[in-house]
Amino acid sequence: MKKKKANHPLAEALANVGKADVHTLPKEKESGGIALEASSYYRPSIYLDQGDFPGIKDFTAGQTVNLAITCEVRNVTTDDNGKDKSYNASLKIMQISDITPRKGA
């Protein structure tokens, strides 16, 4: 009897995703001054070095890449100001996979 090779958790998740639930972030906007500071929005960013993800050696500035990231949810906080609820989460990145379609594939 042949032993079934265990799938990598990220590969298994990608195989089972079906239709991805893609959320496009709003465009960035800068406030016009201190009074409007709350209206500023900057997309979140992550910083990776080659030790975090060796695949960055193939990246070029301005390129768009598709990354699948497995994270551990460290905490979730809720702010209920009586009008709207807002949520924040702290995530610890555990695995990264470059799933950008290859040219000619």
Legacy VTK file of the C-alpha trace (Angstrom):
# vtk DataFile Version 3.0
C-alpha trace
ASCII
DATASET POLYDATA
POINTS 105 float
0.000 0.000 0.000
1.417 3.337 -1.084
1.478 6.012 1.595
-0.288 9.191 0.462
2.027 12.189 0.490
0.761 14.925 2.810
-0.110 18.149 1.010
1.380 21.421 2.105
-1.377 23.322 4.010
-1.170 26.321 1.689
-1.274 24.151 -1.450
-4.254 22.309 -0.016
-6.052 25.574 0.775
-5.429 26.892 -2.748
-6.723 23.652 -4.277
-9.937 23.930 -2.261
-10.560 27.655 -2.644
-13.008 27.445 -5.542
-13.948 31.022 -6.380
-11.715 33.378 -4.451
-13.374 36.117 -2.392
-11.323 39.072 -3.624
-11.636 42.420 -1.875
-10.142 45.419 -3.675
-8.970 48.086 -1.273
-10.109 51.697 -1.658
-7.836 54.169 -3.403
-5.421 55.998 -1.164
-6.254 59.555 -0.212
-4.316 62.160 1.689
-5.904 64.682 3.980
-5.812 68.351 3.123
-4.558 69.316 6.560
-4.658 68.532 10.254
-8.425 69.107 10.527
-9.063 66.423 7.908
-6.491 63.961 9.241
-9.136 61.290 9.966
-10.062 61.264 6.274
-6.606 60.028 5.199
-6.343 56.466 3.966
-3.207 54.552 3.079
-3.340 50.952 1.922
-1.625 48.542 4.299
1.782 47.295 3.255
4.177 44.562 4.263
7.951 44.526 4.182
9.710 41.290 3.268
13.360 40.452 2.985
14.917 37.435 1.285
14.875 35.529 4.580
11.094 35.995 4.811
10.430 35.025 1.200
13.276 34.065 -1.176
11.023 34.717 -4.197
11.481 38.479 -3.844
14.728 38.154 -5.794
12.573 37.825 -8.922
10.426 40.907 -8.176
10.842 44.257 -9.925
9.584 47.639 -8.717
6.154 48.434 -10.152
5.367 44.788 -10.883
2.073 43.360 -9.599
2.380 39.955 -7.943
-0.243 37.635 -6.511
0.728 36.221 -3.151
-1.157 33.709 -1.052
-0.359 34.302 2.594
-1.246 32.018 5.480
-1.575 33.956 8.715
-2.241 33.256 12.352
-4.794 35.686 13.756
-3.079 37.149 16.814
-5.990 39.273 18.001
-9.148 40.985 16.811
-10.449 44.195 18.301
-13.824 45.836 17.867
-14.609 49.519 18.198
-18.316 50.227 18.629
-18.824 53.981 18.652
-22.613 53.595 18.734
-23.024 54.333 15.034
-20.722 51.920 13.236
-18.673 48.954 14.323
-15.126 48.716 13.099
-12.779 45.776 13.348
-9.000 45.504 13.438
-6.879 42.375 13.378
-3.234 41.633 14.010
-1.933 38.822 11.794
1.304 36.873 12.028
2.446 35.668 8.595
3.256 31.954 8.674
3.609 31.015 4.963
3.876 32.860 1.654
3.401 31.521 -1.853
3.789 33.441 -5.113
0.776 32.450 -7.199
1.327 34.984 -9.989
0.434 33.350 -13.313
3.581 32.457 -15.226
4.019 33.964 -18.666
3.448 31.389 -21.383
1.734 28.972 -18.990
LINES 1 106
105 0 1 2 3 4 5 6 7 8 9 10 11 12 13 14 15 16 17 18 19 20 21 22 23 24 25 26 27 28 29 30 31 32 33 34 35 36 37 38 39 40 41 42 43 44 45 46 47 48 49 50 51 52 53 54 55 56 57 58 59 60 61 62 63 64 65 66 67 68 69 70 71 72 73 74 75 76 77 78 79 80 81 82 83 84 85 86 87 88 89 90 91 92 93 94 95 96 97 98 99 100 101 102 103 104
